[in-house]
Amino acid sequence: MAERRSRYARDPLGLKRALSDRLLPGLVAAMALLAAIALAGSRGAEALKDRWQHGAAAAVTVQLPPEQAGQMDRALEVLRAMPEVASAVPVDSDRMRQLLRPWLGEVPSLPLPAVLELRLKNLALDPAPIAERLAGAVPGAELESHGIWVARLAALARSVQGVALAVLALVAGVAVAVVAVATRAGVASRRQAIEILHDLGATQGDIAGRFARRIGLLAAGGALAGAAIAVPTLAALSNLAAPLAGGEVQPWTALPWLDLALLPPVAGLIGWATAQLSVRRWLKRLP
Amino acid sequence: MVRFTAVGLRYPSPDGRAGPEALSDLTFTLPEGSFTWLLGASGAGKSSVLRLMHLAQLPTRGDLEVLDTLVRPERRAALPALRRRIGVVFQDFRLLPYLSAFDNVALPLRLAGRSESSLRPDVTEMLRWVGLQGKELSLPQQLSGGEQQRVAIARAVVTRPALLVADEPTGNLDSLQARRLLALLTQMNRLGTTVVVATHSEELVAQFPAPSLVLDGGRVVHHG
């Protein structure tokens, strides 16, 4: 009984009853999950864009037909002598098989072309003159630049990133609206208690602070649950996306842990600030 | 000290416009440490005058001075501290239904920042004084109307206010409790509290003679 008395003494507005500890956290949890997915999408798109731009875009592939495979050293010598080329290295057959495995499976008897990987000093350089000079020295050699393909993929990644950030802003806006509605409902259900506290000398800060603390805690708790649910979801998505990142990334290490950790305090802050503003606005009608 | 100077009060009408004046041109002064009966028929404006005195309402015109402070809408930030120096017994008790009798009485002390250990003896003593010892943990709905009114009275006086306003405080009390309440109010008055009591009870006024402020139609028709 003494414990109950103490509990209510700390909550003279009865907010633990007025502000449900299920509905608001449930809604915030759902929004935190969406926010986590949007954040992870944005981060993932950014990482892929960087990887493509600094990996594939920087690399130019040279392919020698199987009958010219013996000209590998000659091709390397010609390319390394060109001032535009930063490096030229052969891609060994094991690496080729590894790159083809996701699409072709294990095909040990498949004849593979000889492939060289170039890195140019200037990414914006037109590779056509290099191709012409190489073909003059090693007939049949083909040079494949990934620039256009990578530029399109990078534009797509940027679009995905923009959409993800727009979704994030939308989620934050909906969170503010949900908290404002919940606060107004709480104020409406505790109107008489608010007026009594006001008449007994409570300041606007006292009253708004009680609402803000309660709603901030509920929002932070909801976001914590949403972030917890997001972890396995994002790990599964990361696992699916691993081949796009070269298949070298472990799902758990690829998660945006800092973003996930920030979700509860940010949601709590949004809840706290929205409740403060909503209640103070309502209190203006009292003298 | 409470001073009204040409005070008028209008409540907004349901359509949001200003309604007719509920109080008109009230001018009077209640000296510090005085005891005043506030009298008048139903609808005369007694509750509105009390609402102005305990700052639940601000005047629409005129000057209102409460406890030597001029009350102005633009000085709203100063009003909560002023309200904490005013004790109010509401006609409808206005107890919080989910708080025990103890917590209802302790509420003004907690709002004033008093520690739990220091407020406990005061609250217990006040509840004992109004005859509610043993009912500290009862919720309002577990108490009779008279007991609820005594909780409301204890809450109003527990802070030892400088100004105490009471709206029909004996309405739900038997004659013995009513006399005890008036004895408490006069005792507080002797200790320096300015007391204003609105009542319909001529019997009570006769038992405790004091200056009266009589209202009719929102105007003062007698003071003295």
Boltz contact constraints between the chains, C-beta under 6 A:
constraints:
  - contact:
      token1: [A, 1]
      token2: [B, 137]
      max_distance: 6.0
  - contact:
      token1: [A, 5]
      token2: [B, 100]
      max_distance: 6.0
  - contact:
      token1: [A, 8]
      token2: [B, 99]
      max_distance: 6.0
  - contact:
      token1: [A, 8]
      token2: [B, 103]
      max_distance: 6.0
  - contact:
      token1: [A, 9]
      token2: [B, 103]
      max_distance: 6.0
  - contact:
      token1: [A, 12]
      token2: [B, 107]
      max_distance: 6.0
  - contact:
      token1: [A, 14]
      token2: [B, 98]
      max_distance: 6.0
  - contact:
      token1: [A, 193]
      token2: [B, 96]
      max_distance: 6.0
  - contact:
      token1: [A, 196]
      token2: [B, 94]
      max_distance: 6.0
  - contact:
      token1: [A, 199]
      token2: [B, 56]
      max_distance: 6.0
  - contact:
      token1: [A, 200]
      token2: [B, 108]
      max_distance: 6.0
  - contact:
      token1: [A, 200]
      token2: [B, 111]
      max_distance: 6.0
  - contact:
      token1: [A, 201]
      token2: [B, 80]
      max_distance: 6.0
  - contact:
      token1: [A, 201]
      token2: [B, 83]
      max_distance: 6.0
  - contact:
      token1: [A, 201]
      token2: [B, 84]
      max_distance: 6.0
  - contact:
      token1: [A, 201]
      token2: [B, 111]
      max_distance: 6.0
  - contact:
      token1: [A, 202]
      token2: [B, 111]
      max_distance: 6.0
  - contact:
      token1: [A, 203]
      token2: [B, 80]
      max_distance: 6.0
  - contact:
      token1: [A, 287]
      token2: [B, 58]
      max_distance: 6.0
